[in-house]
Amino acid sequence: MPLSLLLTAAALGVTDNPCPVVIVPPQFAAWRTATLSGKTAQVPPPSAAELAAYRTAYAEARKGDWPAICQYRADNLRLRAMPQAAREVVFMGDSITENWGYADPAFYRPGRVNRGISGQTTQQMLLRFPSDVIALRPRVVHIMAGTNDIAGNTGPTTLDAIEGNIAAMVVLAKAAGIRIVLAATPPSVAFNWAPNLRPASTIAALNLRLRQLAARERVTFIDYGAVLATPTGGLKPEYTSDGTHPNAAGYAAMAPLATRALQQR
């Protein structure tokens, strides 16, 4: 008998629950919300020990789960058991998507599902798209990505690769009968975690491709830069604390555009 037939499911790494538990410090969410809303003086940050333990656990979890499929697994199972009204719109993205709920806790109201993960590139989002979007069967998916690809978070890449990953998500959503709202990559002239880069022109080139992709695929395109950007392609100072991530005022400027796009048929 071939050796492969003797291997058990356990030996192959197949399990009903492959996800480790990563405990987020209780103070972390409150501190993050306060940071984005400009109220840091009211909420002390997590202790150094709490943050160190969290970062260690997070790094270990990522060794076996590079795209972070586990991050929302439990919540996906919960939502799949509920009526579709509980998961009508899914927001797929990176920290700019994830932080929206911290800056404006009312934005991800019932029916709107946050599937943003800080630091992620389009490669990672594409891998978790089946479990974090398709399996939930929403009416609409809002896709906003590209910042971390341009920053090189998972290594060097090309505009072709970024566009290809986003196009693949569009194709998957269309095949599942999910309407797509495709957002332009938000404006920025500098990344504080990649200080040698000057990304404004690359973001503009990617956004031209995304606008053309949306036209070809006949999906809704939304450019938050229309309300967020300076003439040089940066984020308006009043809308950010670090030049890349919107603050509460920035998200407040974005929200009407998002709502209008989601309501289209």
C-alpha positions, -999 to +999 in steps of 0.1 A: +000+000+000+014+035-009+027+054+021+003+083+013-027+060+020-014+052+054-012+088+065-040+099+087-059+132+085-041+143+117-008+136+101-017+157+071-026+186+094-063+184+088-085+194+117-119+208+125-104+239+142-069+249+129-069+282+146-048+292+177-063+316+202-047+350+203-059+370+232-060+408+226-052+429+257-085+443+270-071+478+271-060+476+234-093+482+217-102+511+240-068+527+235-070+523+197-104+539+196-092+568+217-061+573+195-082+575+163-107+598+179-081+622+193-088+613+229-056+596+240-053+616+272-085+599+285-074+563+279-039+550+290-023+526+265-018+488+273+011+480+294+044+471+278+040+435+291+005+432+276+016+444+242+048+422+242+027+391+250+001+400+223+028+407+197+045+374+204+013+354+202+003+372+171+037+365+154+035+328+163+000+325+149+011+341+117+038+314+112+011+289+104-015+313+090+002+339+068-031+353+053-047+354+088-077+332+078-081+324+115-086+360+126-123+361+117-130+323+116-151+322+148-171+353+138-177+339+103-192+308+118-214+329+140-226+351+111-232+322+088-258+308+112-277+341+112-300+356+085-283+374+057-295+407+071-267+403+097-240+402+069-255+422+041-223+441+034-187+429+040-158+454+040-126+437+029-093+456+034-064+464+056-060+487+086-078+516+069-108+493+068-103+478+102-098+511+119-130+525+106-149+508+135-125+522+161-128+557+148-166+555+144-181+526+164-215+532+148-202+527+112-201+489+114-237+487+125-257+455+122-256+442+086-221+457+080-192+433+086-156+445+092-130+422+075-101+445+076-067+433+089-039+457+097-008+454+075-023+431+049-015+431+012-037+421-017-020+386-018-032+379+018-067+393+012-072+372-019-063+340+001-089+348+028-115+361+004-134+328+001-138+324+039-142+361+049-164+372+020-178+344-003-188+321+025-208+349+042-229+354+010-234+392+015-253+413-009-223+437-014-186+436-008-165+468-004-129+462-014-102+487-005-066+477-007-031+484-021-015+506+005+006+478+020+015+463-013+030+497-023+048+498+010+063+464+004+049+447+035+051+412+020+081+420-003+086+437-036+057+436-061+044+451-093+013+471-103+003+442-125+004+419-094-016+442-073-042+448-100-043+410-106-051+402-070-078+428-068-092+417-102-093+381-089-114+392-059-138+410-082-141+378-103-148+356-073-174+380-060-192+383-093-192+345-097-209+343-063-235+369-072-221+395-049-222+432-059-189+449-057-179+484-046-142+489-055-125+517-037-094+535-049-063+531-027-064+561-003-039+589-008-006+592+010+027+609+003+047+589+029+045+558+050+059+560+085+068+523+086+085+526+052+101+561+054+122+558+023+092+555-001+074+584-018+042+566-028+019+593-042+027+587-078+025+549-075-009+552-057-021+575-086-009+549-112-026+521-093-059+540-090-060+547-127-058+509-132-085+503-106-108+528-122-103+511-155-108+477-139-141+488-124-153+502-158-144+469-176-161+448-150-190+472-147-187+475-109-191+506-087-159+526-082-154+549-053-125+573-048-122+586-012-094+608-024-120+632-037-126+643-001-094+633+016-066+643-008-044+673-010-034+686-045+000+668-041-017+634-034-014+633+004-040+631+031-053+664+043-036+672+077-070+676+094-080+641+083-050+621+096-025+618+125+002+599+105-002+608+069-017+574+058-045+564+081-076+586+084-086+598+118-122+602+130-127+634+109-113+616+079-137+587+083-166+611+088-157+626+054-156+592+038-188+578+052-213+596+030-194+584-001-195+548+012-232+549+021-241+563-013-221+536-032-235+508-011-271+519-017-267+518-055-283+489-072 
